[in-house]
């Protein structure tokens, strides 16, 4: 059975999507749109990184507490 992917755009489909974006937003708005998307991606990655580091720190603290309980 064939796998169906939600965003499986290649070749002609991608050209149609790009053409639709060009028609909807116009040539002058596309750079602004891309900057906004890039900023959103950077903010998302920053938040993900912060959350990941906080979770790792919390796990290390929990391991240290567990070790101190077993050694005491």
C-alpha positions as CSV (number, residue, x, y, z in Angstrom):
1,X,0.0,0.0,0.0
2,X,1.3,3.5,-0.9
3,X,2.2,5.9,1.9
4,X,0.3,9.2,1.7
5,X,2.3,12.2,2.9
6,X,0.6,15.4,3.8
7,X,3.3,17.7,2.2
8,X,4.6,15.6,-0.6
9,X,5.2,18.4,-3.2
10,X,7.6,17.8,-6.1
11,X,8.0,19.2,-9.5
12,X,4.7,20.5,-11.0
13,X,2.9,20.7,-7.7
14,X,5.6,22.9,-6.2
15,X,5.4,25.2,-9.3
16,X,1.6,25.6,-8.9
17,X,2.0,26.4,-5.2
18,X,4.7,29.0,-5.9
19,X,2.6,30.5,-8.7
20,X,-0.4,30.8,-6.4
21,X,1.7,32.4,-3.7
22,X,3.0,34.9,-6.2
23,X,-0.5,35.7,-7.3
24,X,-1.9,36.1,-3.8
25,X,0.9,38.1,-2.2
26,X,2.5,39.9,-5.2
27,X,6.2,40.2,-6.0
28,X,6.9,42.9,-3.4
29,X,5.3,41.2,-0.5
30,X,7.1,37.8,-0.9
31,X,10.4,38.9,0.7
32,X,8.5,40.4,3.6
33,X,6.6,37.1,3.9
34,X,9.8,35.0,3.8
35,X,11.4,37.2,6.5
36,X,8.4,36.7,8.7
37,X,8.5,32.9,8.2
38,X,12.3,32.9,8.9
39,X,11.8,34.9,12.1
40,X,9.1,32.5,13.2
41,X,11.3,29.5,12.6
42,X,14.2,31.1,14.5
43,X,11.9,31.9,17.4
44,X,10.5,28.3,17.4
45,X,14.0,26.8,17.3
46,X,15.2,29.1,20.1
47,X,12.2,28.1,22.3
48,X,12.7,24.4,21.5
49,X,16.4,24.7,22.4
50,X,15.6,26.5,25.7
51,X,13.0,23.9,26.6
52,X,15.3,21.1,25.8
53,X,18.1,22.4,27.9
54,X,15.7,23.0,30.8
55,X,14.5,19.4,30.6
56,X,18.0,18.1,30.5
57,X,18.9,20.2,33.6
58,X,15.8,19.0,35.4
59,X,16.7,15.3,34.6
60,X,20.2,15.8,35.9
61,X,19.0,17.3,39.1
62,X,16.5,14.5,39.6
63,X,19.3,11.9,39.0
64,X,21.5,13.7,41.6
65,X,18.7,13.7,44.2
66,X,18.1,10.0,43.5
67,X,21.8,9.2,43.9
68,X,22.0,11.2,47.1
69,X,19.0,9.3,48.5
70,X,20.5,5.9,47.7
71,X,23.9,6.7,49.0
72,X,22.6,8.1,52.3
